[in-house]
């Protein structure tokens, strides 16, 4: 039976080769798209590392209209006035590379035998509670830390693992960004550009004299009471404008920023899946048309088989097996090509992403092939022998 099927495929190698190429290309496109989808959606399982619900961000830039001392005083006064508002619970400051800012400040070195590389955010002592961040080991910054002899650091788990492995580094002093830096805590994560950002080394550095106190802060982070509505922003806006002596600032809603940060990736995923759906429909129509045409040309063969005793199930099995055998050859070539990517580490992506892409692409192609083969095959099995032989 199998030999007979491959003989039939070989006898129509011209038409079947085009169909084989079509299935192969469909598999490759599906594999690429599904791998991309899995790679991005897997990141959704990792925590964002900070809260966005009931949070507002004030972005006021570097306040070039104020000198360093005036700026420091103005930001201290702004924090005090904001905390005096009934519906403002926490206020923290940070520099440009904050949540959903789209910018990153990174530094690293390999001193003391450790390869240290991470992106950092300079913050004040209230940044962590204002953003609802979780310290899983060690402690958070405090006001007393402002007089510390060292620059103070809190790293996320990815940074600690990549830099120091399983070694306990709490209260250790390391060189970072040109200063002796003391690690006082570990946070679970800090994907400040959104859920789809790849987990990587992130650290918080407490403000110190090297950063001129508040002088380098460009963003304020507010934790609001849940009852605060959009209209409450007007009170905040008046305080910011009168305190900082500028109208060049914006008040942004953190949940909306989070949604916008993820939107571009979601649009890419939906667009690529739509292309795959369109491709699968075209493959399905091609298979359906080729098989229907093949059956119409082979009525005599079908009638003869029915006349010598072949039952309907055998006819369905033959035509379905022919298409599956053709699809199997295309999938075999496609799998051999696709599996080279994880084997040779062509890209820095977890191998399981590609293996899942191969498995699910194979399942989709097989389902499309089977569904497209069943109806024409069932129609062929219903052809009466006398009618088929008479037409011939």
C-alpha positions as CSV (number, residue, x, y, z in Angstrom):
1,X,0.0,0.0,0.0
2,X,2.7,2.5,1.0
3,X,4.8,1.6,-2.0
4,X,1.8,2.0,-4.2
5,X,1.1,5.5,-2.7
6,X,4.7,6.7,-3.3
7,X,4.5,5.3,-6.9
8,X,1.4,7.4,-7.5
9,X,3.1,10.5,-6.1
10,X,6.2,9.9,-8.2
11,X,4.0,9.5,-11.4
12,X,2.6,13.0,-10.8
13,X,5.9,14.5,-9.5
14,X,5.5,17.7,-11.5
15,X,2.2,18.8,-9.8
16,X,3.2,17.2,-6.5
17,X,6.5,19.0,-6.3
18,X,4.7,22.4,-6.4
19,X,2.4,21.2,-3.7
20,X,5.3,19.9,-1.7
21,X,7.1,23.3,-1.9
22,X,3.9,25.1,-0.9
23,X,3.5,22.9,2.2
24,X,7.2,23.3,3.0
25,X,7.0,27.1,2.8
26,X,3.8,27.1,4.9
27,X,5.7,25.1,7.6
28,X,8.7,27.4,7.6
29,X,6.5,30.5,7.9
30,X,4.5,28.9,10.6
31,X,7.6,27.8,12.5
32,X,9.1,31.3,12.3
33,X,5.9,33.1,13.4
34,X,5.0,30.6,16.2
35,X,8.6,30.8,17.5
36,X,8.3,34.6,17.6
37,X,5.0,34.3,19.4
38,X,6.2,31.8,22.0
39,X,9.4,33.8,22.6
40,X,7.4,36.9,23.4
41,X,4.5,35.4,25.3
42,X,6.8,33.4,27.5
43,X,8.0,36.7,28.9
44,X,4.5,37.3,30.2
45,X,5.1,34.6,32.9
46,X,7.9,36.7,34.4
47,X,6.8,39.4,36.9
48,X,7.0,43.0,35.8
49,X,8.6,43.8,39.1
50,X,6.6,46.9,40.0
51,X,3.0,48.0,40.3
52,X,1.1,50.3,37.8
53,X,-2.4,50.2,39.3
54,X,-3.2,53.6,41.0
55,X,0.1,55.0,39.9
56,X,0.8,58.3,38.1
57,X,4.1,59.5,36.7
58,X,5.1,63.2,36.4
59,X,7.8,63.8,33.8
60,X,9.4,67.2,34.2
61,X,12.8,66.8,32.5
62,X,16.1,68.3,33.8
63,X,14.6,71.7,34.8
64,X,17.1,73.8,33.0
65,X,15.3,76.9,34.3
66,X,16.7,76.1,37.8
67,X,20.2,75.9,39.1
68,X,21.4,72.8,41.1
69,X,20.6,74.2,44.6
70,X,17.3,75.7,43.6
71,X,16.3,72.5,41.8
72,X,17.1,70.4,44.9
73,X,15.0,72.7,47.1
74,X,12.2,72.7,44.6
75,X,12.0,68.9,44.3
76,X,12.1,68.6,48.1
77,X,9.2,71.1,48.4
78,X,7.3,69.4,45.5
79,X,7.5,66.0,47.4
80,X,6.3,67.6,50.6
81,X,3.3,69.4,48.9
82,X,2.3,66.3,47.0
83,X,2.3,64.1,50.1
84,X,0.1,66.7,51.8
85,X,-2.6,65.9,49.3
86,X,-5.2,63.6,50.7
87,X,-5.2,61.1,47.9
88,X,-1.4,60.9,47.3
89,X,0.1,58.0,49.4
90,X,3.7,57.8,48.2
91,X,6.1,60.0,46.1
92,X,9.4,58.8,44.8
93,X,12.0,60.2,42.3
94,X,14.1,58.7,39.6
95,X,16.2,59.8,36.6
96,X,15.5,59.4,32.9
97,X,15.6,55.6,32.7
98,X,12.4,54.9,34.6
99,X,9.4,52.8,34.0
100,X,8.1,53.0,30.4
101,X,10.5,55.8,29.6
102,X,12.0,53.9,26.6
103,X,15.5,54.8,27.6
104,X,18.3,52.8,29.3
105,X,21.5,53.6,31.1
106,X,23.9,50.7,31.3
107,X,27.4,50.1,32.7
108,X,29.6,47.2,33.6
109,X,33.1,46.0,34.4
110,X,34.9,42.7,35.1
111,X,36.8,43.8,38.2
112,X,37.4,41.3,41.1
113,X,36.9,38.4,38.7
114,X,33.2,39.1,38.2
115,X,31.6,40.0,34.8
116,X,29.2,42.7,35.9
117,X,26.8,44.2,33.3
118,X,23.5,45.8,34.0
119,X,21.2,48.8,33.2
120,X,20.6,51.0,36.2
121,X,18.2,53.7,37.5
122,X,19.3,56.3,40.0
123,X,16.4,56.7,42.5
124,X,15.6,58.3,45.9
125,X,14.8,56.4,49.1
126,X,11.0,56.5,48.3
127,X,11.2,55.1,44.8
128,X,10.6,51.5,45.8
129,X,7.4,52.0,47.9
130,X,6.1,54.5,45.4
131,X,6.3,51.8,42.7
132,X,5.3,48.9,44.8
133,X,8.5,46.9,44.2
134,X,9.2,43.7,46.0
135,X,12.5,43.1,47.9
136,X,13.0,39.4,48.3
137,X,16.3,39.5,50.1
138,X,18.1,42.1,52.1
139,X,16.4,45.4,52.5
140,X,15.2,48.5,50.7
141,X,16.8,52.0,50.8
142,X,16.1,54.2,53.8
143,X,16.7,57.9,54.6
144,X,19.6,56.9,56.8
145,X,21.3,55.5,53.7
146,X,21.8,59.0,52.3
147,X,24.8,59.4,54.6
148,X,26.4,56.0,53.7
149,X,30.1,55.8,52.9
150,X,29.4,53.8,49.7
151,X,27.1,54.0,46.7
152,X,24.2,51.7,47.5
153,X,22.7,49.2,45.1
154,X,19.7,46.8,44.9
155,X,19.9,44.3,42.0
156,X,17.3,42.1,40.5
157,X,17.5,38.3,40.6
158,X,18.7,38.1,37.0
159,X,21.6,40.5,37.6
160,X,22.7,38.7,40.8
161,X,22.6,35.3,39.1
162,X,24.4,36.3,35.9
163,X,27.0,38.2,37.8
164,X,27.6,36.2,40.9
165,X,25.9,32.8,40.4
166,X,24.6,31.3,43.7
167,X,27.1,33.3,45.9
168,X,25.4,35.4,48.6
169,X,26.5,39.0,47.9
170,X,24.3,40.9,50.4
171,X,26.4,43.6,52.1
172,X,29.3,42.9,49.7
173,X,31.2,45.9,48.2
174,X,31.9,45.8,44.5
175,X,33.2,48.3,42.0
176,X,30.4,49.6,39.7
177,X,30.2,52.7,37.5
178,X,33.5,54.0,38.9
179,X,32.5,53.8,42.5
180,X,32.7,51.4,45.4
181,X,29.2,50.1,45.6
182,X,27.5,48.1,48.4
183,X,24.8,45.6,47.6
184,X,22.0,45.8,50.2
185,X,19.1,44.0,48.6
186,X,17.7,41.9,45.8
187,X,14.4,42.6,44.0
188,X,12.5,39.9,42.1
189,X,12.4,41.7,38.7
190,X,12.4,45.2,37.1
191,X,11.2,45.0,33.5
192,X,10.7,48.8,33.3
193,X,9.9,48.8,29.6
194,X,7.0,46.4,29.8
195,X,6.0,42.7,30.0
196,X,7.6,41.9,26.7
197,X,11.0,43.1,27.7
198,X,13.5,40.3,28.1
199,X,14.5,39.6,31.7
200,X,18.0,41.0,32.1
201,X,20.3,42.6,34.7
202,X,18.7,45.7,36.3
203,X,19.8,47.6,39.4
204,X,18.7,50.6,41.4
205,X,21.3,53.0,42.7
206,X,20.5,55.3,45.6
207,X,21.1,59.0,44.9
208,X,24.3,60.3,46.5
209,X,26.5,63.4,46.3
210,X,28.0,62.1,43.0
211,X,24.5,62.8,41.5
212,X,24.1,66.1,43.3
213,X,21.2,65.0,45.4
214,X,17.9,65.6,43.6
215,X,19.6,67.5,40.7
216,X,19.5,64.6,38.2
217,X,16.0,63.5,38.8
218,X,13.6,64.0,35.9
219,X,10.5,61.9,37.0
220,X,8.3,61.7,40.0
221,X,6.3,58.5,40.8
222,X,3.1,58.8,42.7
223,X,1.1,56.1,44.4
224,X,-2.5,57.3,44.5
225,X,-5.5,56.4,46.6
226,X,-7.9,54.2,44.4
227,X,-10.6,56.9,44.7
228,X,-8.5,59.5,42.9
229,X,-10.0,60.3,39.5
230,X,-8.7,62.1,36.4
231,X,-10.0,65.4,37.7
232,X,-7.6,65.1,40.6
233,X,-4.7,65.6,38.2
234,X,-5.6,69.3,38.1
235,X,-4.6,69.8,41.7
236,X,-1.4,67.9,41.1
237,X,-0.7,70.0,38.0
238,X,-1.1,73.3,39.8
239,X,1.3,72.2,42.5
240,X,3.9,71.0,40.0
241,X,3.7,74.2,38.0
242,X,3.9,76.6,41.0
243,X,6.7,74.7,42.7
244,X,8.9,73.9,39.7
245,X,8.2,77.2,37.9
246,X,7.6,75.5,34.6
247,X,4.8,74.3,32.4
248,X,7.0,71.8,30.6
249,X,5.8,68.7,32.3
250,X,3.3,65.9,31.8
251,X,1.2,63.8,34.2
252,X,0.8,60.2,32.8
253,X,-1.3,57.3,33.9
254,X,0.9,54.3,34.6
255,X,-1.7,51.6,33.4
256,X,-2.1,53.4,30.1
257,X,1.7,53.6,29.6
258,X,1.9,49.9,30.4
259,X,-0.7,49.2,27.8
260,X,1.0,51.3,25.2
261,X,4.4,49.8,25.9
262,X,2.9,46.3,25.1
263,X,0.8,47.4,22.2
264,X,3.5,47.3,19.6
265,X,4.4,43.7,20.3
266,X,0.8,42.6,20.4
267,X,0.2,44.3,17.1
268,X,3.2,42.4,15.6
269,X,1.9,39.1,17.0
270,X,-1.6,39.6,15.7
271,X,-0.4,40.7,12.3
272,X,1.9,37.7,11.9
273,X,-0.7,35.3,13.1
274,X,-3.1,36.8,10.5
275,X,-0.5,36.2,7.8
276,X,-0.2,32.6,9.0
277,X,-4.0,32.2,8.9
278,X,-4.2,33.6,5.4
279,X,-1.3,31.3,4.3
280,X,-3.1,28.2,5.9
281,X,-6.3,29.1,4.0
282,X,-4.4,29.4,0.7
283,X,-2.6,26.0,1.3
284,X,-6.0,24.5,2.2
285,X,-7.6,25.8,-0.9
286,X,-4.7,24.6,-3.0
287,X,-4.8,21.1,-1.5
288,X,-8.5,20.9,-1.8
289,X,-8.4,22.0,-5.4
290,X,-5.6,19.6,-6.4
291,X,-7.2,16.7,-4.7
292,X,-10.6,17.4,-6.2
293,X,-9.1,17.7,-9.7
294,X,-7.1,14.5,-9.1
295,X,-10.2,12.6,-8.1
296,X,-12.1,13.8,-11.1
297,X,-9.3,12.5,-13.3
298,X,-9.1,9.2,-11.6
299,X,-12.8,8.1,-11.6
300,X,-12.0,5.1,-13.7
301,X,-9.4,3.9,-11.1
302,X,-11.8,4.5,-8.3
303,X,-14.6,2.7,-10.2
304,X,-12.4,-0.3,-10.9
305,X,-11.3,-0.6,-7.3
306,X,-14.9,-0.4,-6.1
307,X,-15.8,-3.0,-8.7
308,X,-13.3,-5.5,-7.5
309,X,-14.5,-5.1,-3.9
310,X,-12.7,-2.1,-2.3
311,X,-15.0,-0.6,0.4
312,X,-15.5,3.1,0.9
313,X,-13.1,3.3,3.8
314,X,-10.2,2.0,1.6
315,X,-10.8,4.7,-1.0
316,X,-10.8,7.4,1.7
317,X,-7.7,6.0,3.2
318,X,-5.8,5.9,-0.1
319,X,-6.4,9.5,-1.0
320,X,-5.8,10.7,2.5
321,X,-2.6,8.7,2.8
322,X,-1.4,10.1,-0.5
323,X,-1.8,13.7,0.7
324,X,-0.3,12.9,4.1
325,X,2.7,11.2,2.5
326,X,3.3,14.3,0.4
327,X,2.9,16.5,3.4
328,X,5.2,14.2,5.4
329,X,8.0,14.7,3.0
330,X,7.6,18.4,3.0
331,X,7.5,18.4,6.9
332,X,10.6,16.2,7.0
333,X,12.6,18.7,4.9
334,X,11.2,21.6,7.0
335,X,11.9,20.0,10.4
336,X,15.5,19.2,9.3
337,X,16.0,22.8,8.3
338,X,14.3,24.3,11.4
339,X,16.1,22.1,14.0
340,X,19.5,23.4,12.9
341,X,18.7,26.7,14.6
342,X,18.6,25.4,18.2
343,X,21.3,22.8,17.5
344,X,23.8,25.4,16.4
345,X,22.6,28.2,18.6
346,X,22.1,30.5,15.7
347,X,20.2,33.1,17.8
348,X,20.3,33.7,21.6
349,X,16.8,32.3,22.3
350,X,15.9,29.3,24.5
351,X,15.9,26.1,22.5
352,X,12.5,25.1,23.8
353,X,11.0,28.0,21.9
354,X,12.1,26.6,18.6
355,X,11.2,23.0,19.5
356,X,7.7,24.1,20.4
357,X,7.5,26.1,17.2
358,X,8.4,22.9,15.3
359,X,5.9,20.8,17.1
360,X,3.0,23.2,16.8
361,X,3.7,24.1,13.2
362,X,3.7,20.3,12.3
363,X,0.4,19.9,14.1
364,X,-1.2,22.8,12.3
365,X,0.0,21.6,8.9
366,X,-1.1,18.0,9.5
367,X,-4.5,19.2,10.6
368,X,-4.9,21.4,7.6
369,X,-3.9,18.6,5.3
370,X,-6.2,16.0,6.9
371,X,-9.2,18.4,6.9
372,X,-8.6,19.3,3.2
373,X,-8.2,15.7,2.2
374,X,-11.2,14.2,4.0
375,X,-14.1,15.8,2.1
376,X,-12.8,15.1,-1.5
377,X,-11.8,11.6,-0.3
378,X,-15.3,10.9,1.1
379,X,-16.8,12.2,-2.2
380,X,-14.5,9.8,-4.1
381,X,-15.6,6.9,-2.0
382,X,-19.3,7.5,-2.9
383,X,-18.6,7.2,-6.6
384,X,-20.6,4.2,-8.0
385,X,-18.5,1.8,-10.0
386,X,-20.9,1.6,-12.9
387,X,-21.1,5.4,-13.2
388,X,-17.3,5.8,-13.1
389,X,-16.7,3.1,-15.7
390,X,-19.5,4.3,-17.9
391,X,-18.0,7.9,-17.9
392,X,-14.6,6.5,-18.8
